[in-house]
Every structure is written in structure tokens, then in C-alpha cells.
Amino acid sequence: MYFLYLTIGLVVGVLVGFMGVGGGVILIPAMVYILRMDQRMAQGTSLFMQLPPLGLGALLLYRKKGQVDLKEGVICALGILAGGYFGSKMAIGISSRDLREMFGLLTMVVAIGCLGLRVCESLGLQWGDVDFENLTVKVQRSFVEGELYPTKTETSESELPLDPDLGAMLLNHRARSTYSAA
């Protein structure tokens, strides 16, 4: 199990160093869904691992309530330290354009995970399907073998809520994208 903690820390560290993301976007879901931690325990342990740059006050409150696992936090933090170093080394050797494209891909992967879409449904999404004002995403088509089709079932066709942070991230990405047509 310690190897799994270290691996999660290493992956998050690489993403932090390579893309500048990881803490809340990757680490907490990994602890909840892979390590099967309670949400509050994951948040508290994440704060412990990110203590130097974040808030000692919040950590102390979580710790007082018993919502921090120090042992798992230390092991994962070692992985973040090593991963951050190696992720930074990789990013330095890659062009800014390529990094932007990789970050866009990471944004799409996060969006798919947050919305719970099938891969073919996520590939069928277009900017016009995202309602940034009402924070919803309309799923109405699938992309299969190079062609757009209706969704697999009628129940797949739906309007899903969009997390405000993810909405802001997508809006920012759309503004920078050359593919911003609806």
C-alpha cells in the first residue's frame, strides 16, 4: 500500500512540476477514489502534503478533528518532491506551444472525469454544447470511428452540471484556443 501512496505522490509531483497543476485537481480525487479515503480525510491529508505553500491554520484544524493521516501524507509528499523535480526537468525541455497543447489535453481529461462521460460522448462535445452562463454541458452526440452520431441511448442525451472551477478553466482555454468556433 505504501508503494501506491508514493506512486500517487510521484504522479502529482510530476504534474505540478510539468503543468503547474495537481493539488486539488488530481491529488484529492486520487486519494478519494484510489486510496478510498473519506473526502475530509483526503482534504486534510492533501493540506498536510502541501503545507509549506498553503495554510498551516487549515491543517491544524483538520488535524484537531482527526482528519489528517500523517503517515500517508509524508509518504505521498516524498513522491511529490521527486515528481516535481522530474516534471520540471521535462517541462523545461519542451516548447511552450507543446506544453500549451498538453495542458489542453489534460484539461479535456479532467473534464471527462468530472462529467462522467463516455469517451465517445466527450469527443462529440463542441463549444456550443457548453453553457458557461448556466454552468451546464449538453451531451447530444458521440464521435465514433471518425463520424458524429447521436448518443448511444436516449438516456445518454442529457444536460449535466458544470463545476464552476472547471467552467472557468474551459472558458479560459476556449479564449486561447484556435478552435473556438461553436
Stockholm file with secondary structure:
# STOCKHOLM 1.0

chainA/1-182         MYFLYLTIGLVVGVLVGFMGVGGGVILIPAMVYILRMDQRMAQGTSLFMQLPPLGLGALLLYRKKGQVDLKEGVICALGILAGGYFGSKMAIGISSRDLREMFGLLTMVVAIGCLGLRVCESLGLQWGDVDFENLTVKVQRSFVEGELYPTKTETSESELPLDPDLGAMLLNHRARSTYSAA
#=GR chainA/1-182 SS CHHHHHHHHHHHHHHHHHHSCCIIIIIHHHHHHTSCCCHHHHHHHHHHHTTTTSCHHHHHHHHHTTCCCHHHHHHHHHHHHHHHHHHHHHHHTSCHHHHHHHHHHHHHHHHHHHHTCCHHHHHTCCGGGEETTTTEEEECCEEETTEEECCSSGGGCEEEECCHHHHHHHHHHHHHCSCCCC
#=GC SS_cons         CHHHHHHHHHHHHHHHHHHSCCIIIIIHHHHHHTSCCCHHHHHHHHHHHTTTTSCHHHHHHHHHTTCCCHHHHHHHHHHHHHHHHHHHHHHHTSCHHHHHHHHHHHHHHHHHHHHTCCHHHHHTCCGGGEETTTTEEEECCEEETTEEECCSSGGGCEEEECCHHHHHHHHHHHHHCSCCCC
//
